[in-house]
Amino acid sequence: MNVLATRRAALMVASGLACTALAVVLFLFVMNGTLRGYGTGIAFGIVYALPLMALQAATEAGLRRWADASRFPFDWMVYAGAKLIIALVSAGIGSSLALLVGLAKGWQELYIPNRLVVVLSLFIACAIRFYRTTRNRLEERNRQLELKVEAEARAVRLHEQDLEQAREIQETLMPRTLPQIRGCQLAGGCQPARVVGGDYYDAICLGESRVAIAVGDVSGKGMAAALLMSNLQAIVRAFAPSGIEPYELCMRANQLIATNVAPGKFITFFYAVVNSAKMRIDYCNAGHNPPMLQHRDGTLESLGEGGPVLGVLPGARYADGMAELRPGDCLVISTDGITEAMNAQDEEFGEQRLAALFKQRSDGAEAYHQQIVNAVTEFSNGNFHDDATVLVMTVQ
């Protein structure tokens, strides 16, 4: 590798000198239309160029190693000093040859040619080194940039793979199918604003006529919200099957989350137990958007009893709420990604538009669910800026 680099450097120096000599010859020919009378000048050029080229080729490898081993500006001092010495030696050898072959009668006639050779050779050598070092630095910088881009691309691919795996895991945390109990129908879905989100909904069968339903909304979006959502899901799955009261589940969930959650993070949460045999719903609302219970006679009931959001006040107290159910009733539990979905005019979908959908009677929970999703999607043109979740229950 070093031998090849040496040969390339020597070739560059020799080529530079040869090109300079050729440029001078062409200049004289163009200006005068002939080279007659310039034979002596051309001979001088050859006499001086031969020793200079030989010395450049012999010393270039070692000189480059010395110069490259030094820091700026000492590298240039070493290189320029050595090239000056080579130029002076070459001028001395060229002058001796010129006197030997009779091109000059004395040393006085060689004063100007010697100065010209020294200045030109030093200038060309330094110009070649400047070009070479600049090119090497640019190539090294390009290599570093390429390596950086490749590393960032690998990091992005790994991040995308992690997000995809997180999305798959989160999908397994959401119910694939909702349990159905006698006299009620359930339907729901979640639309994350990103690959993963902080919304949570669930339904846990507690018997033939009892089902626990839950909807939560973690503050923020993305991976951090998804991790906190998984904690909430684990808590609900751990306590709900025991049949504890909604307020008690919220108290336990709040205590567990408050001792582990990062500052500034919280969860709005709604948990309820539906009993179709007794036609009632017992619930606890922990700072969540009050669900809407539309009765068949057109009255709209808001389920807001409960307490503060989860994760902010350790030891907070929660209260149970209760509502009676009648055939034909419809319960809609949603996160703020539904009501706060915005259109092109920055208008929110809002609770009034959501309540107005009840007037469009639908057959079953799934039909209501699709009706809500379609209306919000059309309103926002499919641009959800927050995780959007809706859970619908109809009473038969």
C-alpha positions in Angstrom: 0.0 0.0 0.0 2.9 2.4 0.9 4.8 1.5 -2.3 1.7 2.2 -4.4 1.1 5.5 -2.6 4.8 6.5 -3.2 4.6 5.7 -6.9 1.4 7.7 -7.2 3.0 10.7 -5.4 6.1 10.6 -7.5 4.0 10.3 -10.6 2.0 13.4 -9.6 5.1 15.4 -9.0 6.7 14.3 -12.3 3.4 14.9 -14.1 3.2 18.4 -12.6 6.7 19.3 -13.7 6.2 17.8 -17.2 2.8 19.6 -17.6 4.5 22.9 -16.6 7.3 22.5 -19.1 4.7 21.5 -21.8 2.6 24.5 -20.9 5.6 26.8 -21.3 6.4 25.3 -24.7 2.8 25.6 -25.9 2.7 29.2 -24.7 5.8 30.2 -26.6 4.5 28.4 -29.8 1.0 30.1 -29.5 2.5 33.6 -28.9 5.1 33.4 -31.7 3.8 30.8 -34.1 7.1 28.9 -33.9 9.7 27.5 -31.5 12.6 28.6 -33.5 15.0 30.5 -31.3 13.8 28.8 -28.2 15.8 25.6 -28.5 18.2 26.7 -25.8 15.4 27.4 -23.4 13.9 24.0 -24.0 17.2 22.4 -23.5 17.6 24.3 -20.2 14.2 23.0 -19.1 15.2 19.4 -19.8 18.5 19.8 -18.0 16.8 21.2 -14.9 13.8 18.9 -15.0 15.6 15.6 -15.1 17.5 15.9 -11.7 14.5 17.5 -10.1 12.2 14.6 -11.2 14.7 12.0 -10.0 15.1 13.6 -6.6 11.3 14.0 -6.2 10.7 10.4 -7.0 13.5 9.2 -4.6 12.5 11.3 -1.6 8.7 11.5 -1.9 7.8 8.4 0.2 10.0 9.2 3.2 9.0 12.9 3.1 5.3 12.1 3.1 5.8 9.8 6.1 7.6 12.5 8.0 5.1 15.2 7.1 2.1 13.0 7.8 3.5 12.1 11.3 3.7 15.8 12.3 0.9 18.1 13.4 -0.1 21.3 11.6 1.7 23.6 11.0 4.9 21.5 11.6 3.9 19.1 8.8 4.0 22.0 6.3 7.2 23.3 7.7 8.8 19.9 7.3 7.4 19.3 3.8 8.2 22.8 2.5 11.7 22.8 4.0 12.5 19.5 2.4 11.1 20.5 -0.9 13.2 23.7 -0.8 16.3 21.7 -0.2 15.4 19.3 -3.0 14.8 22.3 -5.3 18.2 23.9 -4.4 20.0 20.6 -5.0 18.2 20.1 -8.3 19.1 23.6 -9.3 22.7 23.0 -8.5 22.8 19.7 -10.4 21.0 21.3 -13.4 23.4 24.2 -13.4 26.4 21.8 -13.4 24.9 19.9 -16.3 24.1 23.2 -18.2 27.8 24.3 -17.8 29.0 20.8 -18.7 27.0 20.6 -22.0 27.8 24.2 -22.9 24.4 25.8 -22.5 25.9 28.5 -20.3 29.4 30.1 -20.1 29.3 30.9 -16.4 27.3 30.8 -13.2 26.2 34.3 -13.7 24.0 33.3 -16.6 22.2 30.7 -14.5 21.1 33.0 -11.7 17.6 33.6 -13.1 17.0 30.0 -14.3 18.0 28.7 -10.9 15.6 31.0 -9.1 12.8 30.1 -11.5 13.4 26.3 -11.0 13.4 26.7 -7.2 10.3 28.8 -7.0 8.3 26.7 -9.6 9.2 23.4 -8.1 8.4 24.5 -4.5 5.1 26.0 -5.6 4.0 22.9 -7.6 5.1 20.5 -4.8 3.1 22.5 -2.2 0.1 22.8 -4.5 0.1 19.0 -5.0 0.3 18.4 -1.3 -2.5 20.9 -0.6 -4.7 19.1 -3.1 -3.8 15.7 -1.8 -4.4 16.6 1.9 -7.6 18.4 1.1 -8.9 15.5 -1.0 -7.9 13.0 1.8 -9.7 15.1 4.4 -12.8 15.3 2.2 -12.8 11.5 1.6 -12.3 10.8 5.3 -15.2 13.2 6.1 -17.3 11.5 3.5 -16.5 8.1 5.0 -17.3 9.3 8.5 -20.6 10.7 7.2 -21.4 7.4 5.4 -20.7 5.5 8.6 -22.8 7.9 10.6 -25.7 7.6 8.1 -25.4 3.8 8.1 -25.4 3.8 11.9 -28.4 6.1 12.1 -30.2 4.0 9.5 -29.5 0.8 11.6 -30.7 2.6 14.7 -33.9 3.7 12.9 -34.5 0.1 11.6 -34.0 -1.2 15.1 -36.3 1.4 16.5 -38.9 0.6 13.9 -38.6 -3.1 14.8 -39.0 -2.3 18.5 -42.0 -0.2 17.8 -43.5 -3.0 15.6 -42.9 -5.5 18.4 -44.4 -3.1 20.9 -47.4 -2.6 18.7 -47.9 -6.4 18.5 -47.5 -6.7 22.2 -50.0 -3.9 22.8 -52.5 -5.5 20.4 -52.3 -8.7 22.6 -53.2 -6.6 25.6 -56.4 -5.3 24.0 -59.3 -7.8 23.8 -59.5 -9.5 20.4 -63.2 -10.1 21.0 -65.4 -8.6 23.7 -67.4 -11.0 26.0 -71.1 -10.9 25.6 -73.5 -11.3 28.4 -77.2 -12.1 28.5 -79.2 -9.0 27.6 -76.3 -6.8 26.5 -74.0 -6.3 23.5 -70.5 -4.8 23.6 -68.3 -3.4 20.8 -65.2 -1.3 20.9 -61.9 -0.4 19.3 -58.8 1.8 19.6 -57.0 4.0 17.1 -53.5 5.0 18.3 -52.2 8.3 17.1 -48.8 6.7 16.7 -47.6 3.1 16.3 -48.4 2.5 20.0 -50.6 4.5 22.2 -51.7 5.1 25.8 -55.4 4.3 25.5 -56.8 1.2 27.0 -60.1 -0.6 27.0 -61.2 -4.0 28.2 -64.1 -6.2 29.1 -63.9 -9.1 31.6 -66.8 -11.6 31.9 -67.8 -12.1 35.6 -70.7 -14.5 34.9 -73.6 -15.1 32.6 -75.1 -11.7 33.5 -72.2 -9.7 34.8 -69.3 -8.0 32.9 -66.6 -5.6 34.0 -65.8 -2.9 31.5 -62.8 -0.5 31.7 -61.5 2.4 29.6 -58.3 4.4 30.4 -56.4 7.2 28.9 -52.7 7.7 29.8 -51.4 11.3 29.6 -49.1 11.7 26.6 -48.6 9.4 23.6 -46.1 6.9 22.3 -44.0 4.3 24.0 -44.0 5.9 27.5 -47.8 6.0 27.5 -48.0 2.5 26.2 -45.8 1.2 29.1 -48.0 2.9 31.7 -51.1 1.6 29.9 -49.7 -2.0 30.2 -49.4 -1.5 34.0 -53.0 -0.4 34.2 -54.1 -3.4 32.1 -52.2 -5.7 34.5 -53.8 -4.1 37.5 -57.4 -4.4 36.1 -56.8 -8.0 35.1 -55.5 -8.8 38.5 -58.3 -7.3 40.6 -61.4 -7.4 38.4 -62.0 -11.2 38.4 -62.4 -11.1 42.2 -65.5 -9.0 41.8 -64.4 -6.1 44.0 -66.4 -2.9 43.9 -65.4 -0.3 41.2 -64.4 2.3 43.8 -62.2 -0.2 45.5 -60.5 -1.2 42.3 -59.8 2.4 41.5 -58.3 3.0 45.0 -55.9 0.1 44.6 -55.0 1.1 41.1 -54.3 4.6 42.1 -52.1 3.6 45.0 -50.0 1.2 42.8 -49.7 3.7 40.0 -49.0 6.7 42.2 -46.0 5.0 43.8 -44.4 4.0 40.5 -45.4 6.7 37.9 -43.1 9.4 36.7 -43.8 13.0 37.8 -46.4 14.7 35.5 -47.9 11.4 34.3 -51.5 10.3 35.2 -54.3 8.2 33.9 -58.0 9.0 33.4 -60.0 5.9 34.1 -63.5 4.6 34.0 -64.4 1.2 35.5 -67.8 -0.3 35.8 -69.6 -3.6 36.5 -72.7 -4.2 34.4 -75.4 -6.5 35.8 -78.0 -7.3 33.2 -80.0 -9.5 35.6 -80.5 -6.5 38.0 -80.5 -4.0 35.1 -78.0 -1.8 36.7 -74.4 -0.5 36.3 -72.1 0.2 39.2 -69.2 2.4 38.2 -66.3 4.6 39.3 -65.0 7.5 37.2 -61.4 8.5 38.0 -61.2 11.8 36.2 -62.3 10.4 32.8 -64.6 12.0 30.3 -68.1 11.2 31.7 -69.6 8.3 29.6 -72.9 9.0 28.0 -75.9 6.7 28.9 -78.7 7.4 26.4 -82.0 6.0 27.6 -84.6 4.8 25.2 -86.9 7.7 26.1 -84.2 10.1 24.8 -82.9 11.3 28.2 -79.1 11.5 28.5 -77.4 10.5 31.7 -73.7 11.4 32.4 -71.7 9.0 34.5 -69.3 11.2 36.5 -69.3 9.9 40.0 -65.9 8.7 41.3 -62.7 10.7 42.1 -59.5 12.2 40.9 -57.3 10.8 38.1 -55.0 7.9 38.9 -51.4 8.4 39.8 -51.5 11.9 41.2 -52.8 11.7 44.8 -51.7 8.6 46.7 -54.4 7.6 49.2 -57.2 9.4 47.3 -60.8 8.3 48.1 -63.2 7.2 45.4 -67.0 6.8 45.4 -69.2 4.4 43.5 -71.9 5.6 41.2 -74.9 3.7 40.0 -77.3 4.0 37.1 -80.4 1.9 36.1 -80.5 0.2 32.8 -83.6 -0.2 30.6 -84.0 -2.1 27.3 -83.0 0.1 24.4 -80.4 2.0 26.4 -77.0 2.7 24.9 -73.8 3.5 26.8 -70.8 5.2 25.1 -67.4 5.4 26.8 -64.7 7.2 24.9 -61.4 8.9 25.4 -60.7 12.5 24.5 -59.2 11.5 21.2 -62.8 11.1 20.0 -64.3 14.3 21.4 -61.1 16.4 20.7 -60.6 15.2 17.1 -60.3 18.3 14.9 -61.3 19.2 11.4 -59.5 21.5 8.9 -61.0 24.6 10.6 -59.5 23.5 14.0 -63.0 22.7 15.3 -63.3 19.9 17.8 -65.8 17.1 17.3 -67.1 17.7 20.8 -69.6 16.0 23.1 -72.6 17.6 21.3 -71.8 16.0 18.0 -71.2 12.7 19.8 -74.6 13.0 21.7 -76.3 13.9 18.4 -75.3 10.5 17.0 -77.7 8.8 19.5 -80.6 10.3 17.5 -79.6 8.1 14.6 -80.8 4.8 16.0 -78.7 1.8 15.1 -79.2 -1.9 15.5 -76.8 -3.2 18.1 -73.5 -2.1 19.7 -71.3 -2.8 16.7 -73.5 -0.6 14.5 -73.3 2.2 17.0 -69.5 1.8 17.3 -69.0 1.9 13.5 -71.3 4.9 13.3 -69.2 6.8 15.8 -65.9 5.9 14.3 -67.1 6.8 10.8 -68.4 10.1 11.9 -65.2 11.1 13.7 -63.0 9.9 10.9 -65.0 11.8 8.3 -65.0 14.9 10.5 -61.2 14.9 11.1 -60.4 13.5 7.6 -58.7 10.6 9.3 -56.1 12.8 11.1 -56.2 11.7 14.7 -53.8 13.8 16.8 -54.5 11.7 19.9 -55.3 8.1 20.7 -59.0 7.5 20.1 -60.9 4.8 21.9 -64.6 4.1 22.1 -66.5 1.3 23.9 -70.2 0.9 23.2 -72.8 -1.2 25.2 -76.4 -1.6 24.2 -79.1 -3.1 26.4 -81.6 -5.4 24.7 
